[in-house]
Amino acid sequence: MPDEAESIVVPFLGALQASVAVLLTIFAGVLAAQFGLLSEASSKEISKTCVRLFLPALLIVNVGSQLHLDTVRNAAEIRPFHISYLPRY
């Protein structure tokens, strides 16, 4: 029975830790905007940088650790989608 409780608690604590980190980051951004430390233009540029650079890098790091040759072969059906979905900036 302790194994079942541990199998639930560890992922829950991980999700809680990630959620708290995101909420603290959002709170810091709100405070910076309220105190005039960020202009609207600079906040938009920061947002673009996060979406275009940091989010893909985070996905590559997290998914890349689970990527193996067998999983790449199994994902052959989604390759045309990746090719057709090129960002247009």
N, C-alpha and C positions, 0 to 999 in steps of 0.2 A: 504493500500500500504506500509506503514512503516514496517509492519510485514513481508512482502515478502523480503524487503531489509535486514532486521535484520536476517532472516532465512538463507540468503546467506552469510552475512558478518561474523557472528560468526564462522561457520565452516571454512571459508576461513582464518580468523585470527588464528584459532587453527592450521590449516595446515601450515600456514606461520611460526608460532612460532616453530613448530616441525621441519620444514625444516631448519630454521636458527640454531637451536640447533645442528642438525646433521652436517650441514656445518661447524660450529665453531669447533666441535669435530674433524672433518676430518682435518681442517686447523691446529689445535693444533698438531695433529699427524704428519702432513707434516713438520711443523716447528721443531718438536722434532727430526725427522729423518734428516732434513737438517743440524741441528746444532750438530748432532752426539750424541744426548742424548739417543737415542734408537739404539741398534744394530739390525741387521736383525733377529737374533735368538730370541731376546726378543720381537720384534714386531710380529713375528709368534706365539709366546706363548700367547701374549696378544690377538691376533686374535682368536686363538683356545679357549681361556677362554671365550671370548665374545660370540662366536658361541655356545659353549657347555653349558655354564652356564647362562650368562646374558640374551641372547635372549630368551631361553625357560622360564626363570623366568619372563621376561617382558610379554610374551604371556600369561602365567598363570595369572598374575595379571590383565591384560586387559580383557582377555576373561572370567576369573573366576568371575568377577563382573556381567557378563551377564548370567552366567550359572545357570540354575534352574533345578529342577527334570523333568519338562516337556520337556525341550530341550534335556536332556540326553536321555530320552526315545525315542525321535524323531530321535536321532543320532545313533540308533542301527545298521544301515547298514554300518557305517564306523568303527565300533569296530574291525572287523577282519583285516582291514588295519592297525590299530594302533598296533595290536598284531604282525602282520607280519613285521612291519617296526621297528625292534629293531636296534639301531645303533651298528655297529661293529667297535670297536676301537682297 
